[in-house]
Amino acid sequence: MSHTGSHQLTHQPPMLIPSTRLQRTVQIFTAVTLFFAMMTPVTYFIGRAYHDGWYDYLHLDQGMFPLDTSGMLIDGIEAWGDTVGLLANAVGKMLRVHWLWLIFLMASGGLIWSAFAYFFERLGNKRAKQKVEPTGHVESQRRRPLAAVFLRLLVIFLIFCFVYELIFGLTLAFALLTVPFFRLGAHEARIAADNNFKNAPVVTVKLPNGDLSEQREIGCGPQFCALWGSGYASTVPLSAITWVESSPPGNPLAIMAQNKSDGLATPAAGSSR
């Protein structure tokens, strides 16, 4: 009987333990999911700021050209791309012009960091060797009520400080998140306006006096379109636009070069917002 019992104990079903690779895969998947869950609203606000800054520079009402959630996310991704491009150009220019200063600053920073790390390490070792003598804890009966009142006031003060700092931090984070991209949208609109929106499609619009005019289409909403002509932007209803002409399929620069070599007129190239 004892032999049978020991035999049964040795043949228990093994416990299923997930492998290390599976655990890492789950952790990576969870981290990626949380990252995208956090970045989606951030990208939405960035796209909204970029969109509003673009139209604000042209003195156009942003409410006449609304975007849905997917449009805001696309504008946010475009804003991230423009930011990376501007930073890459700025860093490349700085490296070309001030490369010697950058090497000096990196070397100096490394030396200063090493010196501080060595100093604090020596200071910690010195304090660890010192013996702390216990001190007597004498508290008077008179001071206990005053200490309790002071402690309550301190807790209330800290709660108010925490709420204030939380609101201030959220406001500052929102401002730091939206204001730079609002200005980035205005910057991109300024560059496009300086080039007279040469990459935007040409539209034929009917003026109030009945004449037809060719302008550049720079943005459209559900009911209105923003046009560029004669150095300023205008807003017209969709019914006023009678014809839109974009460039033929292909690379606009290659098409322009081919037309110049053939002696043909250069078509309007590009796309609109």
C-alpha positions in Angstrom: 0.0 0.0 0.0 2.7 2.4 0.9 4.5 1.5 -2.3 1.4 2.3 -4.3 0.9 5.6 -2.6 4.4 6.7 -3.2 4.1 5.6 -6.8 1.0 7.7 -7.2 2.6 10.8 -5.6 5.6 10.7 -8.0 3.2 10.7 -11.1 1.3 14.0 -10.4 0.6 16.1 -13.5 3.3 18.7 -14.1 2.5 22.4 -13.6 2.4 24.6 -16.7 5.0 27.3 -16.3 5.1 29.9 -19.1 8.5 30.2 -20.7 10.7 33.3 -20.3 10.3 34.2 -24.0 6.5 34.1 -23.7 6.6 36.3 -20.7 8.8 38.8 -22.5 6.5 38.8 -25.5 3.5 39.5 -23.3 5.3 42.3 -21.6 6.4 43.9 -24.9 2.9 43.6 -26.3 1.4 45.2 -23.1 4.0 48.0 -23.3 3.3 48.7 -26.9 -0.5 48.7 -26.3 -0.1 51.1 -23.4 2.2 53.4 -25.5 -0.3 53.6 -28.4 -3.2 54.1 -25.9 -1.3 57.1 -24.4 -0.1 58.5 -27.7 -3.5 58.5 -29.5 -5.0 61.4 -27.5 -1.7 63.2 -27.5 -1.5 62.9 -31.3 -5.1 64.1 -31.6 -4.3 67.3 -29.6 -1.2 67.8 -31.6 -3.1 67.5 -34.8 -5.7 69.9 -33.6 -3.1 72.5 -32.7 -1.3 72.0 -36.0 -4.6 72.4 -37.9 -5.6 75.5 -36.0 -2.2 77.1 -36.4 -2.2 76.5 -40.1 -5.6 78.2 -40.7 -5.0 80.9 -38.1 -1.9 82.2 -39.9 -4.0 82.6 -43.0 -6.8 84.4 -41.0 -9.3 81.7 -41.8 -12.0 80.5 -39.4 -11.0 77.0 -38.3 -14.6 76.1 -37.6 -15.4 76.3 -41.3 -12.9 73.6 -42.0 -13.5 70.9 -39.3 -11.8 67.6 -39.3 -13.0 64.3 -37.8 -10.9 62.2 -35.5 -9.0 60.4 -38.2 -8.2 63.7 -39.9 -6.8 65.1 -36.6 -4.7 62.1 -36.1 -3.3 62.4 -39.7 -2.5 66.0 -39.0 -0.8 65.0 -35.8 1.3 62.4 -37.5 2.2 65.0 -40.2 3.1 67.5 -37.4 5.4 64.9 -35.8 7.0 64.3 -39.2 7.6 68.1 -39.8 9.0 68.4 -36.3 11.5 65.5 -36.9 12.5 67.1 -40.2 13.1 70.5 -38.6 15.1 69.0 -35.7 17.2 67.0 -38.1 18.0 70.0 -40.2 18.8 72.1 -37.2 21.0 69.5 -35.7 22.8 68.9 -39.0 23.4 72.6 -39.4 24.7 72.9 -35.8 27.0 70.0 -36.3 28.5 71.5 -39.5 29.0 74.9 -37.9 29.8 74.3 -34.2 31.2 70.8 -34.2 34.3 71.9 -32.2 32.2 73.5 -29.5 30.0 70.3 -29.3 33.0 68.1 -28.7 34.2 70.5 -26.0 30.8 70.6 -24.3 30.4 66.8 -24.4 33.9 66.2 -23.0 33.4 68.9 -20.2 30.0 67.4 -19.3 31.5 64.0 -19.0 34.3 65.2 -16.7 32.0 67.2 -14.5 29.5 64.3 -14.2 32.4 62.0 -13.2 33.7 64.4 -10.6 30.3 64.8 -9.0 29.7 61.1 -9.0 33.1 60.5 -7.3 32.4 63.3 -4.7 29.0 61.9 -3.7 30.3 58.4 -3.5 33.1 59.4 -1.2 30.7 61.5 0.9 28.3 58.5 1.2 31.1 56.2 2.3 32.3 58.7 4.9 28.8 59.1 6.4 28.3 55.3 6.5 31.4 54.9 8.7 30.3 57.5 11.2 28.3 56.1 14.2 25.1 57.9 15.0 24.5 58.1 18.7 20.9 57.6 19.8 19.3 60.7 21.3 16.7 60.8 23.9 13.1 61.6 22.8 11.6 64.0 25.4 8.3 65.6 24.5 6.4 67.9 26.8 2.7 67.5 27.5 2.2 71.2 26.7 3.6 70.8 23.2 1.5 67.9 22.1 -1.8 69.8 21.4 0.1 72.5 19.5 2.0 69.9 17.5 -1.3 68.2 16.6 -2.8 71.5 15.4 0.3 72.3 13.5 0.4 68.9 11.9 -3.3 69.2 10.7 -2.6 72.7 9.3 0.5 71.3 7.5 -1.5 68.5 6.0 -4.2 70.9 4.7 -1.5 73.2 3.3 0.2 70.3 1.6 -3.2 69.1 0.1 -3.8 72.6 -1.3 -0.3 72.7 -2.7 -0.7 69.3 -4.3 -3.9 70.3 -6.0 -2.4 73.6 -7.2 0.7 71.9 -8.5 -1.4 69.2 -10.2 -3.5 71.8 -12.0 -0.5 73.9 -12.9 1.4 70.9 -14.1 -1.5 69.7 -16.3 -1.9 73.2 -17.7 1.8 73.5 -18.4 2.0 70.1 -20.0 -1.0 70.9 -22.3 0.6 74.3 -23.2 3.9 72.7 -24.0 2.2 70.0 -26.0 0.0 72.3 -28.1 1.7 75.7 -28.4 4.8 74.5 -30.3 2.7 72.5 -32.8 0.3 75.5 -33.2 3.3 77.6 -34.2 4.6 74.8 -36.4 1.4 74.8 -38.3 1.7 78.6 -38.7 5.3 78.1 -39.9 4.3 75.6 -42.5 1.4 77.9 -43.7 3.9 80.8 -44.0 6.3 78.7 -46.1 3.4 77.6 -48.4 2.1 81.2 -48.7 5.5 82.6 -49.5 5.5 80.1 -52.4 1.9 81.0 -53.4 0.8 77.4 -52.7 2.4 76.3 -56.0 1.8 72.7 -55.1 -1.9 73.1 -54.6 -4.5 72.3 -57.3 -5.8 75.1 -59.5 -9.6 75.7 -59.2 -11.9 77.8 -61.3 -14.3 79.8 -59.1 -17.2 82.0 -60.0 -16.8 85.5 -58.5 -19.8 87.5 -57.2 -19.9 89.6 -60.4 -20.2 86.4 -62.5 -16.7 86.3 -63.8 -14.5 83.2 -63.5 -11.2 83.2 -61.7 -8.4 80.7 -61.3 -7.1 80.3 -57.7 -5.3 77.7 -55.6 -7.3 75.3 -53.4 -5.7 75.1 -50.0 -8.3 73.4 -47.9 -11.9 72.3 -48.0 -14.6 71.5 -45.4 -18.1 70.0 -45.6 -19.6 73.3 -47.0 -16.7 75.7 -47.7 -13.3 75.8 -49.4 -10.3 78.0 -48.7 -8.7 79.5 -51.8 -5.5 81.4 -52.4 -5.2 84.2 -54.9 -3.7 87.6 -55.3 -1.7 87.2 -52.1 -4.5 86.5 -49.7 -6.8 83.7 -48.7 -10.6 83.7 -49.2 -13.4 81.4 -48.2 -16.1 80.4 -50.8 -18.9 77.9 -50.7 -18.5 74.6 -52.5 -21.1 75.6 -55.1 -18.9 78.5 -56.3 -16.2 76.1 -57.5 -16.8 74.9 -61.1 -13.5 73.1 -61.9 -10.5 71.6 -60.1 -7.3 70.7 -62.0 -4.5 68.8 -60.4 -1.2 67.6 -61.8 -1.1 64.4 -63.8 0.0 61.2 -62.0 3.7 60.8 -61.2 6.5 62.9 -59.7 5.6 66.6 -60.1 9.3 67.6 -60.4 9.9 65.0 -63.1 6.8 66.2 -65.0 7.9 69.8 -64.8 11.4 68.9 -66.1 9.9 66.9 -68.9 7.5 69.7 -69.9 10.3 72.2 -69.9 12.4 70.0 -72.1 9.4 69.6 -74.5 8.6 73.3 -74.4 5.1 72.7 -72.9 3.3 74.7 -70.2 3.9 73.6 -66.7 0.7 72.2 -65.1 -0.4 72.8 -61.6 1.3 70.3 -59.3 0.7 68.8 -55.9 -2.2 68.2 -53.6 -4.2 70.2 -51.2 -4.7 69.9 -47.5 
